[in-house]
Amino acid sequence: MPAHPLDPLLDLLYLPRAAWAEQAHEKLQTALANRYQRVGDLKDRAGDKRIAGRFNVKDDEGNIPYVGLIAPGQERMGPYGGMSFVLFPADAPHQRPALVTMVVGTQGLAPDEGLLGRPGHARACRGIAEWYRRQLGPRSAWAKVDPVRIDLDVPAAVKHDLAAWKAALDKYGTVLYATFVLPGTTVASEPQRPIVLRLLAALLDLTLGERGFDVKKDHEAEKAELQQAWLEPLLPATDAEALAALLGRRRFVVLEGPPGTGKTRLALELLQRHPNRGRVVQFHPGTTYESFVGGLAPVARNAELGLAFEAAPGHLMQAAIAARRCAPEPYLLVIDEINRADLAKVLGEAIFLFEPGEPDRVVHLAHDFPDFGRTLSLPSNLHVLGTMNSADRSIAILDLAIRRRFAFVRLWPQPSVLEAQHPELQQAFRELLTLFVEHAPDDVLALLPGHAYFLGLDEAHARTRLRTELRPLLEEYLAQGYVAPIADHVRAWLDRLAV
């Protein structure tokens, strides 16, 4: 296998701690010089002012050896502050590789308060941790939700998994905000070695990128691929197969997400799998219990008798009747824009029936309905799939009783959908994605416009879509205060949008 630029650093991680005093500086320096442009001597404080190395490798009693990349301009020894990338050798006699961590210096957040408090930095650490866990197991990585919370210790369960580095965790537990456990004891074996090298590259790209360093041209493609890899857990994809399987288990599911993520399209794709065994209902503010479950409706008798009122089944009853007739084949009721109606009022006592594992539940009705009489139950082959626009905050919020009875699946924008689209649209999406990922808190990230706003094969179509669809959406976000924490970033992006 060809040599990787970070091989020297990987070798260091598996060296006995006694060898670090002689080799730590050389191996870390070589690895960085292999991958990044214009990295000066990490020990030379008169050189590059953007980053410094810290080599605390004396293995005497009471000392916690470590090697780190820290903010520049700090003392050569003693406490430091700000963001750092730190390697801790395992405690003796453990034969384990070094623990890879992200750390806030014990002297505090300065000079990196803005960096550490930016949502994108924490989000990147969590994304890398989730990617690594998917490769090497659930106990291989952990990341703190908020790095600036240096009052919070590493969780007890994580500490239990990191017993080989107990001394480091006892001393620095509150300032650690990401930890990564390497496989093996004396060397990372295939196929794990490439995974570990990718982890180191992702963390160093993050650390040095925050300090303004660029990777060398030969490594730009790998850097972009790694960023896409750790973004994927943050924007997970949901396909029809996974959704169908979930419906089979849970029966009652809601697809939620911002506009343009394909909620209705995916729901209709599922409906097509149920030929003549499904229907679509559109909820709106005027939807009532009588129209959805059932109620009295006027019926014309004749000229003498005039109008009379009879019990008429609503959409839910009609779906239950149809499901009984096609049993045991599944029947799908799609409720588009399920949160545009007051769902608690629309369901009434029928909410009791929405319990996936108890299809024998029955509720009593106020009127005598055809096919049901005065009781209502939902057949076990009736599945309900709702769609919910999470960006529309002017409409009803689903209460906890509703949320407990439905499984919720969030749809996220998918960059892969745009691979064949016009380059201007692809560029616009990448810029907006970066803006939201880097600066938006979690509740605002959930409003990231979907990929449907960026579909177009020619320049004229691309510009029309950006001007008439995406711009109005973002301007409405701004007007309603939905993106207040990143309003200046969004306005600046709109000002630069060439449409």
TORMAR-749222 format. One line per 4 residues: number of its first residue (from 1); their letters; for each residue z, x, y of C-alpha. Coordinates in steps of 0.001 Angstrom, whole numbers, plus 500000, padded with zeros to 6 digits. Each point is the difference from the previous one (the first is absolute). Layout:
% TORMAR-749222
NUM	a	Z,X,Y | ...
This chain:
% TORMAR-749222
1	mpah	500000,500000,500000 | 499115,501396,503463 | 502896,501318,502053 | 501564,497536,502414
5	pldp	500990,501279,503475 | 503589,498872,499413 | 500390,501751,496629 | 502310,502660,501533
9	lldl	502353,497292,501268 | 499997,498245,496644 | 500880,503305,498329 | 502933,500390,502401
13	lylp	501351,496583,499081 | 500313,501032,496345 | 501504,503450,500628 | 503699,500589,499199
17	raaw	502042,499699,503206 | 500957,503674,499742 | 496338,500951,500584 | 499658,497981,503202
21	aeqa	501461,502675,502272 | 497096,502331,499238 | 497107,497572,499597 | 500633,496846,502060
25	hekl	498498,501205,503285 | 496910,501540,498458 | 499127,497040,497776 | 500546,497332,502676
29	qtal	498120,502067,502589 | 497073,500575,497634 | 499766,496341,499035 | 499911,498812,503610
33	anry	497469,502639,500995 | 497779,498891,497112 | 499857,496367,501126 | 500584,499818,503769
37	qrvg	498362,501458,503062 | 501754,502579,502172 | 503423,499999,498364 | 501838,503025,501396
41	dlkd	502822,501923,498365 | 502768,497489,499294 | 502631,502629,500848 | 498395,501100,503249
45	ragd	501577,497946,502792 | 497624,501616,502507 | 496990,498629,498124 | 498866,496385,499601
49	kria	502490,497721,501740 | 499150,496893,497983 | 501990,500680,496820 | 502547,502441,498621
53	grfn	501205,501011,496569 | 503641,499961,498936 | 500902,502214,497026 | 503639,499505,499109
57	vkdd	499760,501607,496568 | 503270,501897,499591 | 501531,498873,496745 | 503622,500745,500823
61	egni	502947,497681,499423 | 500111,496950,502252 | 496411,500421,501203 | 497313,497402,499296
65	pyvg	496724,501918,499677 | 496869,498371,501391 | 496596,500737,501474 | 498621,497783,502730
69	liap	497440,499382,502695 | 501842,498953,503165 | 499304,499189,503635 | 499314,503153,502050
73	gqer	502173,501519,502718 | 503290,499772,498104 | 502551,502619,499020 | 499211,502298,497117
77	mgpy	503183,498977,498199 | 502427,497091,499991 | 499359,496289,500543 | 496615,498815,501197
81	ggms	498621,496630,501088 | 496897,497866,499522 | 497611,499377,497128 | 499787,502562,497201
85	fvlf	498406,500532,496598 | 502644,501616,497768 | 500153,501375,496453 | 503373,500227,498220
89	pada	500346,502095,496809 | 501919,498287,497204 | 503696,500712,499551 | 500907,502530,497335
93	phqr	499819,499744,497048 | 497383,497227,500199 | 496545,501187,498962 | 498104,497713,502335
97	palv	497365,500635,502673 | 500936,499701,503656 | 500517,496596,501570 | 497334,499190,502627
101	tmvv	501387,498091,502978 | 499457,498787,503536 | 503074,500587,502159 | 501358,499351,503482
105	gtqg	501798,503155,501157 | 503778,499648,500130 | 499936,500675,503755 | 498330,496611,500506
109	lapd	496645,498359,500678 | 499023,502188,502967 | 497403,501293,500670 | 498246,497456,497745
113	egll	501563,496672,501007 | 496633,498376,500664 | 498415,501382,496849 | 502834,498976,497677
117	grpg	500304,496567,501593 | 496288,499241,499793 | 499309,497427,497251 | 497011,501963,498745
121	hara	502053,503045,499027 | 502468,498000,497931 | 497126,497942,498578 | 498155,503151,498902
125	crgi	503099,501316,498214 | 500467,496680,498219 | 496321,499849,499092 | 500016,503528,498560
129	aewy	503199,499204,498073 | 498498,496832,498533 | 496783,501818,499058 | 502014,502761,498281
133	rrql	502172,497481,498118 | 496871,498376,498641 | 498926,503383,498642 | 503279,501355,498597
137	gprs	502379,497088,499618 | 502419,497899,502066 | 502707,502671,500306 | 497750,502780,501259
141	awak	500100,499140,503731 | 502041,498187,502636 | 499469,499420,503732 | 502381,498575,502600
145	vdpv	498814,496914,501860 | 500906,501509,503382 | 500255,503819,500323 | 502008,499784,503235
149	ridl	502925,498377,498148 | 501807,503285,499464 | 503222,498032,499564 | 498797,498746,496598
153	dvpa	500426,502095,496873 | 497545,500231,497125 | 500625,496909,497801 | 502368,500541,497073
157	avkh	497341,499174,497411 | 497679,502650,501473 | 502810,502564,500096 | 500627,499341,496312
161	dlaa	496389,500913,499249 | 500293,503180,502106 | 503057,501496,498306 | 498253,503380,499644
165	wkaa	500085,500349,503810 | 503496,498592,500549 | 501107,502740,502403 | 497088,499358,502354
169	ldky	500503,496242,499904 | 503731,500286,500595 | 499392,502074,503144 | 496763,498493,501331
173	gtvl	499841,496518,498438 | 500103,498085,503272 | 497108,501929,501544 | 497660,499899,497014
177	yatf	497390,497294,500439 | 497640,500695,497099 | 500479,501777,496661 | 497483,500964,497330
181	vlpg	500897,501227,496497 | 497522,502316,498294 | 499337,499754,496253 | 500906,502593,497389
185	ttva	502387,502930,500185 | 498219,503308,500393 | 496442,498850,500737 | 498084,496812,500699
189	sepq	497699,499399,497031 | 496649,498277,499905 | 499295,497244,500970 | 503073,500020,502254
193	rpiv	499183,503187,501892 | 497108,498451,502002 | 502253,497049,500877 | 502693,502309,501371
197	lrll	497441,501987,501987 | 498706,496755,501505 | 503558,499029,500900 | 500594,503318,501760
201	aall	496679,499694,501831 | 500809,496454,501173 | 503472,500976,501273 | 498805,503175,501697
205	dltl	497013,498196,501537 | 502507,497517,501428 | 502452,502664,501189 | 497486,502390,501520
209	gerg	497826,497184,501288 | 502982,498757,502008 | 500175,503501,501498 | 496309,500048,500909
213	fdvk	498595,502140,497190 | 496636,499197,498418 | 499020,500765,496439 | 497131,502399,499490
217	kdhe	496564,498429,499730 | 499846,500490,496221 | 503095,497811,499592 | 499136,497136,502373
221	aeka	498583,497805,497222 | 503123,500438,497872 | 502242,499184,502965 | 498095,496765,500667
225	elqq	500113,499078,496310 | 503758,500600,499852 | 500594,497852,503069 | 498019,497209,498373
229	awle	502017,500440,496781 | 503391,499510,501670 | 498681,497224,502240 | 498999,497986,496939
233	pllp	503615,499125,499022 | 500576,498858,503595 | 496921,497728,499903 | 499887,498921,496333
237	atda	496982,498126,498719 | 500179,496650,498210 | 497078,498876,497861 | 499127,496740,498300
241	eala	501114,501243,496580 | 503492,500890,501171 | 500308,496735,501907 | 498852,497962,497005
245	allg	502583,501727,497820 | 502742,499270,502548 | 498977,496335,500191 | 500187,499825,496230
249	rrrf	503599,501243,500079 | 501362,498433,503191 | 497734,496929,500495 | 500812,499770,503733
253	vvle	498696,502835,502195 | 499334,500548,503711 | 497522,502562,501341 | 501164,501205,503419
257	gppg	498514,502436,502465 | 498374,500400,503407 | 496562,498588,500824 | 497018,501587,498327
261	tgkt	501649,501209,496801 | 498119,497563,497751 | 502771,497554,499075 | 497791,496912,499846
265	rlal	497142,501919,498381 | 502314,501219,497219 | 501465,496517,499508 | 496498,498507,499682
269	ellq	499046,502750,497558 | 502916,498916,497824 | 498939,496367,500354 | 496521,500845,498705
273	rhpn	501654,501130,496777 | 501187,496403,499522 | 496711,498008,499932 | 500800,496316,500489
277	rgrv	503686,500881,499677 | 501082,500512,503581 | 499896,498816,503593 | 500623,501263,503538
281	vqfh	502337,498401,502543 | 500147,501095,503645 | 503423,499770,501625 | 500350,499350,503735
285	pgtt	502763,498793,502365 | 499164,496363,499168 | 500460,500393,496238 | 502759,497670,498776
289	yesf	502022,499280,496880 | 497940,496833,499519 | 496678,501857,500071 | 501108,502875,497757
293	vggl	502504,498516,497521 | 499392,496258,500382 | 501043,496920,501937 | 499078,496548,501164
297	apva	496472,499563,501358 | 498275,496917,501459 | 497497,498283,497704 | 497592,497247,501081
301	rnae	500392,496909,497754 | 497713,497305,501330 | 499430,497921,503121 | 502918,497716,499228
305	lgla	502581,502510,498830 | 499016,502773,502425 | 501618,503386,499494 | 502638,500885,497411
309	feaa	501879,503207,499260 | 499808,501667,496618 | 501410,503234,498605 | 497183,502577,500192
313	pghl	500222,503418,498322 | 499636,503056,502239 | 498294,503312,499267 | 502865,501275,497840
317	mqaa	500111,496895,497822 | 496222,499996,499679 | 500095,503652,498909 | 502754,499213,497478
321	iaar	497919,497143,498539 | 496929,502249,499724 | 502087,502786,498427 | 501314,497641,497326
325	rcap	496478,498983,499125 | 498765,503571,499532 | 503120,501367,498255 | 500576,502563,498636
329	epyl	497354,501631,502189 | 501450,501048,503391 | 499313,497920,503096 | 500103,501683,503427
333	lvid	500999,498336,503257 | 499155,502232,502984 | 501879,499252,503226 | 498262,501808,502833
337	einr	502162,500878,503042 | 503112,498807,498203 | 502297,500861,502912 | 498086,497958,502569
341	adla	501992,496960,498879 | 503770,499587,499862 | 500181,500664,496270 | 503620,498902,499582
345	kvlg	499104,496530,501381 | 496670,499810,498202 | 501573,500719,496595 | 503178,497991,500473
349	eaif	501852,499552,496717 | 496933,501315,498132 | 501150,503533,500837 | 502323,499580,496994
353	lfep	496927,500044,497728 | 498810,503430,501146 | 501959,501991,497446 | 497579,502108,497924
357	gepd	502080,500179,496839 | 501093,496338,499931 | 496940,497717,499716 | 502138,497105,498681
361	rvvh	501678,499366,503368 | 499662,496459,501316 | 500628,498402,503407 | 500391,496295,500754
365	lahd	497646,498348,502475 | 500507,497206,502491 | 496916,498079,498857 | 498176,499122,496805
369	fpdf	496905,502251,499736 | 497041,499630,497625 | 500217,502428,497041 | 503550,500997,500984
373	grtl	502121,496959,500614 | 503139,500937,501900 | 500329,503569,498672 | 497976,503142,500648
377	slps	499706,503191,497983 | 497504,502863,500149 | 498220,500961,496760 | 500463,503615,498910
381	nlhv	496254,500692,500315 | 499985,499135,503731 | 499824,503156,502132 | 500299,500006,503803
385	lgtm	498558,502778,502163 | 500650,499966,503742 | 498567,502180,502751 | 502069,500903,503042
389	nsad	498976,501692,503251 | 502989,502214,500807 | 498618,500786,503462 | 500289,496416,501269
393	rsia	503616,499865,501135 | 499583,496725,501876 | 500177,498018,496766 | 502724,499169,497526
397	ildl	501962,502800,498366 | 500607,499406,496304 | 503697,499593,499283 | 501838,501843,497226
401	airr	499969,497018,497653 | 496187,500023,500120 | 499756,503783,499697 | 502219,500011,496924
405	rfaf	497665,497650,498142 | 496744,501825,500736 | 498935,503537,499189 | 498628,501661,503141
409	vrlw	497142,502495,499934 | 499080,501849,503190 | 496362,500859,500575 | 499292,503138,502029
413	pqps	496795,501281,501588 | 498075,502119,497495 | 498141,503064,501359 | 497907,500226,496822
417	vlea	498246,496721,500884 | 498445,501673,503052 | 498316,502937,498289 | 496497,498500,500347
421	qhpe	500490,498551,503503 | 498643,501269,503316 | 501623,503331,501047 | 501158,498526,503323
425	lqqa	501973,497337,498162 | 501436,502543,497570 | 501100,502186,502914 | 501568,497039,501813
429	frel	501966,499048,496897 | 501230,503561,499415 | 501179,500264,503594 | 501797,496654,499922
433	ltlf	501528,500743,496602 | 501333,503330,501272 | 501375,498329,503129 | 501931,497373,498011
437	veha	501187,502367,497252 | 501189,502633,502463 | 501648,497844,502647 | 500668,496461,498772
441	pddv	503349,498922,498545 | 499745,498241,496636 | 499822,496456,501380 | 497123,501001,502306
445	lall	498201,502022,497314 | 499749,496722,498069 | 497677,498744,502786 | 497370,502710,499498
449	pgha	496639,498145,500210 | 498270,499677,496660 | 496852,501700,498809 | 497928,496813,500519
453	yflg	499922,500783,503746 | 498184,503276,499250 | 497146,498796,497792 | 496503,500608,501334
457	ldea	496972,502021,498947 | 498266,500640,503338 | 501046,501061,503488 | 499286,496658,501694
461	hart	502036,498074,497436 | 502792,502566,500191 | 500350,499795,503762 | 499789,496199,500013
465	rlrt	502761,499765,497408 | 502276,502401,501867 | 499390,498219,503310 | 500204,496365,498897
469	elrp	502457,500123,497106 | 502227,503077,499984 | 500539,500379,503748 | 501070,496339,500477
473	llee	502430,500297,497073 | 501678,503094,501433 | 500083,498505,503482 | 501725,496925,498562
477	ylaq	502509,502279,498229 | 500733,501576,503390 | 500226,496686,501835 | 502424,498556,497459
481	gyva	502125,503161,499911 | 499403,500476,496277 | 499307,503738,500384 | 502408,500705,502865
485	piad	501350,503278,498508 | 496480,501480,499964 | 498452,498035,502876 | 499057,503099,502010
489	hvra	498295,501565,496975 | 498038,496812,499272 | 498946,499590,503652 | 498842,503612,500148
493	wldr	497991,499534,496817 | 498369,496857,501376 | 499174,501809,503260 | 498147,502651,498002
497	lav	498187,497510,497794 | 496337,500368,500957 | 499019,496330,499752
